[in-house]
Amino acid sequence: MMNLPLDPRKQRILQAIIQQFIETAEPVGSQTILVSYKLAVSPATIRNDMVFLEEHGLITQPHTSAGRIPTTAGYRMYVEKLANYEKAEKLAKENVKKLREEYKLGKVREKIYDAVKLLSQATANVSFASIPDSRTFYLGISNILKQPEFMDDPRKASQVIEVLEESDHFIKTLEKLNLDAKSRIFIGEENLLPQIDSCSLIVTTYEIDDCKGFIGILGPCRMPYAYNKALLDEVEKTILK
């Protein structure tokens, strides 16, 4: 069967049937081939060629009035003569690269989430980090709401939440601080955002693989600065490396 001579048109039709069946798991009809693969022939020509391919054991009709599906011999001819391995190799490389990047990014996110979660558990403030897709991930809003400063003035708490939810604006503000790997403390009015001038901010940068961002603690001016700074430094040093 491998030596069966097929002209280019019949090869193309067999190739189209196999590719379409691989994609859909549905029997393939002549109209599908005509529309999907834009062959410059009539439906009758396609049907005649399909009859030829069926007579020679390359495709079969599983049900009356159904389209055709490949046989083992058809698959074998496709594998040996018709499959575009150059195109497939290029696609495989692109997909593997994409999946590796997604996997690496997922691992980076996991580290960031772990770091923020640890910070939120160890401090009575909000912990946050920017993640590679330019959003802000934060935990500990309930910590803020329990602080006397914010229980007495809910407006201050809502302003903090709004700042964190406006990810783009918050991250751009952090970028203006020209931060490096050394954590810095911004107290009250020293913050660039007037909405959180009732708070203090301790923030630093992280770099994992090729991903960079910010991680920090946000809370009332009445916070344990030395402890929070040491906590942030330890988490950045031990988890985000």
N, C-alpha and C positions, 0 to 999 in steps of 0.2 A: 504493500500500500504506500510505503514511503516513496517508491519510484513512480507513483502515479503522476503523470504530467498534468499540471493545472496551469491554465493560462492566467495572466495577471488579474483578470477580472474575477475569475473563480477563486483565486487566492484571496483577493480582497473581500469577497463575500463570505468565505469561510472564516477569515480573520474577524470580520464584523460580527458574525453569528457567535463566535467563541467569546469575543470581548464583551458583547452585550449580555450573553448568558452569565459570564463571570460576574458582571456588575449587578445583574437583576435576579438571577436564579429563575427567570421566566423564559419559556420557549419563545424563540425569536421568529417573527413573521417577516415577509418580504416588504411590507409597508414600513415597518420599523427600520429596516436596513436602508430603504430608500430615503426616508426622512432624516434619520439620525446620522447617516454616513454620506449623504449627498452624492450618491453615485449617479453618474450621468448616463443612466440607462433606464429602460422602461420597467415597470413592475413585472411585466411578462417575462422579460429577459432574466430578471432576478429569480423569478419562480422556476424557470427552466434550469438555471444554474443550480438552484437548491435541489431540484430533482436529480440532477447529475451527481451532486455531492452525496445525496442520500443513497443513490443506487450504488455508489462506490464505497459506502460504509463510513463516510466521514461525519455525517450528521444523521439524526433520526427524528421521527415524529412521534412523540410519546402518546398523543391522543389525536383522534380524528378532528380535523379543523383547527388543530393547534399549530403553533410554530414549530421550529426545529431546535434541537439541542445537540451539542457535540457528542460524538462517541469517543471511546478511548483512542481509536485510530485518528480521529479528528484532532483530539488534544495532542497526540504524538506529532502529527504533522505541524501543528501550531508551534509546539515546543522546538522542533528541529528546524523549521524553515520560516515560520511566519512571525514569531514574536520579535518585538523590537527591543533587543537587550540593551542597546545603547541608550535609548530613551528611558528604559526601566532603571538602568544603573544611575542615571542622572536623578531621576525621581526618588530612588531609594536613598541616595546621598543627601538630597534636600530634606527628606522626611526624617532621616536619622539625625541630621544636624538640628532640625527644628525640635524634635523630641528631646534631644540631649539638652538643648537650651531651656526648654520648658521644665525638664527634670531639675536642672541646676537652679532655675529660678524658683521652683517649688521648694527645694531644699533651703534656699536663702530665706524665703518667706517663713518656713518652719522655724528657723533660727530666730528670726525677728519676732514672731509670735511668742516663742518661748521666752525671749528676753523681756518683752513687754509684760507678759503674764507674771513672770517672776518679780519684776519691779512693782507691779500692782499689788502683789501679795505681800511685799516687804515694806511698802510705804503706804501711808494713809492719804496719798495724793493720786493724781491722774498720771499714768505712764503712757507714753506715745512713741511712735516711730513712723517715719516715712518708709513706704515699701516701694519696690522697683517700678511699679506702674503708677507712681506719683500720687498715691493716695496716702492718707494718714490712718494708721491703725492705732486705736487707743483703748485703754481699759481703766477702770477705776472711777467712773463718773459718780458712782454711788459713794465713793470715798469723799469726794468733794461735797456732795449733798449733805453729808453727815457733819461736816465741819461747822462750828458755830458761826463763823463769818458768813457762810452761805445759807445757813438755816435762817439767819436773821435777815438776809437780803437775797431772796431767790433770784432777783435780777442779775446779780453777779454770777450766780451759777449758770443761768441761761446764756450769759455772754461767753463763758468759758466753753460751753457745749457748742455754741454757734461757731466759735473760732476753730475748734477742732473739726467740725463738720465741713467747714469751708476749706477743704484740703489744699487746693491750689494756692489760695491766698496765704494760708498758714506756712506752707513750704517755701513760697517765694519770700516771705518775711524772714524765715530762718536762713535762707540763702544770703540775705543782705547782711547777716551778722558776721560773715567771713569766718566761720567756725573751722576748726581743725580737729585733730584727734584729742586735744586736751579739752576736758569739759569746762564749761563756763557757767557762771551764775548771773542771772539778770533779776534784779529785785524791783518789784513794784513798777514805778514809772520808768525804770530803765528798759522795760520791754518796749519793742517797737509798735506793738498793737495796743492802742488805748483801751480796747474792750477788756483786756486782761491786766490792766494796771493795778488791779487789786491782788494780783498773783505774783509769785516768783517763778522763774523758769531756770532749770538746770538742764543743759543740753550739750551733746557732743555729736561727733560724726562717727559713722562706722563704714567699713569697706569689707565686703565679702566677695571674693572672686573679682568680678568686674562690676559689682553692684555697690553703689554708694548711697548713703542716706543719713538721716538724723534720728537720734533717739534721745529721749529726755523725760523729765519729771516736771509736772506743772501742779502747783498748789498754792495755798494762801501764803502771804508773806510770813506768817507765823509757821515756819516749817523748820525741821532740824537740818540745817544746811550742810553741816559737815557729814552727817550720816547719809543724807540723800546723795550728796556728791560722791562719797566713797562707794555707796551702793551702785550708782550709775557706772562709775569707773570699773567696778568689779564685774558687773554684768557684761559691759562692753568688752572687757578683756577676756573673760572666760567663755562667753557664749557666742559672741559675734566675731569670732576669729576662725 
